Amino acid sequence: MKVIAFLLLSLLVTVNAVTRYTNNGADWTDALCQNGTRQSPINIDTKYTSILTDKSVSIDGMNVATVTLSYDASHLQITDDFIATATLRSDEDEREYTFVNTHFHAPSEHTVDGVQADLESHTVFARQGRTYADYLVLGVMWVHDNDAKNDSYLAAINAGGLTTTPSTQSISNVPFKDFYGWASPKEKYTYIGSLTTPNCTENVEWFVVKETRKINSAQLSEYTSKWAGNSGFASGKGNNRILRPLGARQVYLTHGEKIDKWELASIILVCLLGLLSAILSGMIFY
């Protein structure tokens, strides 16, 4: 039963139906898309982010020999199994998530301080045997730099190889291990949001890597030729959903697997204050 439930779960988040982006999602009729209060994407206002020291996510990627890249006009994605796993740690809780898909949006869906990146990838994970709301998504953004060298991850994906829809191609030696190994220890913005395509399911654990990657013109055109910049697709608006209100939610900054210098300083300070308090209260004598 758990296997069947997970297969149904995967179908919910595998974007295998063409999504309308004529109005960038403003006209989606699903109830949560219209009325949800924890929707994504959002603008991340760094002035109001809080540092979170008791929550982190680690991503482990596997180097799979061959995977399938599919393109259906509004989506470009990989849905093969055993590409990556995610582990979410919070206080004394630890949750394991399984890879569902990785896909791309051009331009980015999230913005940071009102600035939109040129490309954003989403890697969707789900908890096997759990409810439909148990998702975790890792977001990575690329910013155009004409002097940038080819991004090895995007080069292996070879999005430019698919020009007609629907179509698929086999791609080999995608460096998933290196890509997720790069993302895992990075600082990440985290908040509770939703899937960014219908049915806009909420209670998704979002982690958006703070550091952007660079993408040159040639590689970026493999995506803009499909969406943003393609007048034949949503009048060139791109396959990005409009920003949703943050509302009462809080965005935090977490530090992945590596302890931050400020976190370390805080721990040392707390220990010193505890020691000083013990001395002053007469609990320690010399």
PyMOL commands that set and color helices and strands:
alter all, ss='L'
color gray80, all
select helices_A, chain A and resi 2-13+31-35+46-48+152-157+159-161+176-183+217-224+234-236+261-280
alter helices_A, ss='H'
color red, helices_A
select strands_A, chain A and resi 43-44+50-51+55-61+66-71+76-78+84-90+93-105+111-112+115-116+119-126+135-144+167-172+188-194+202-209+213-215+252-254
alter strands_A, ss='S'
color yellow, strands_A
deselect
rebuild
show_as cartoon
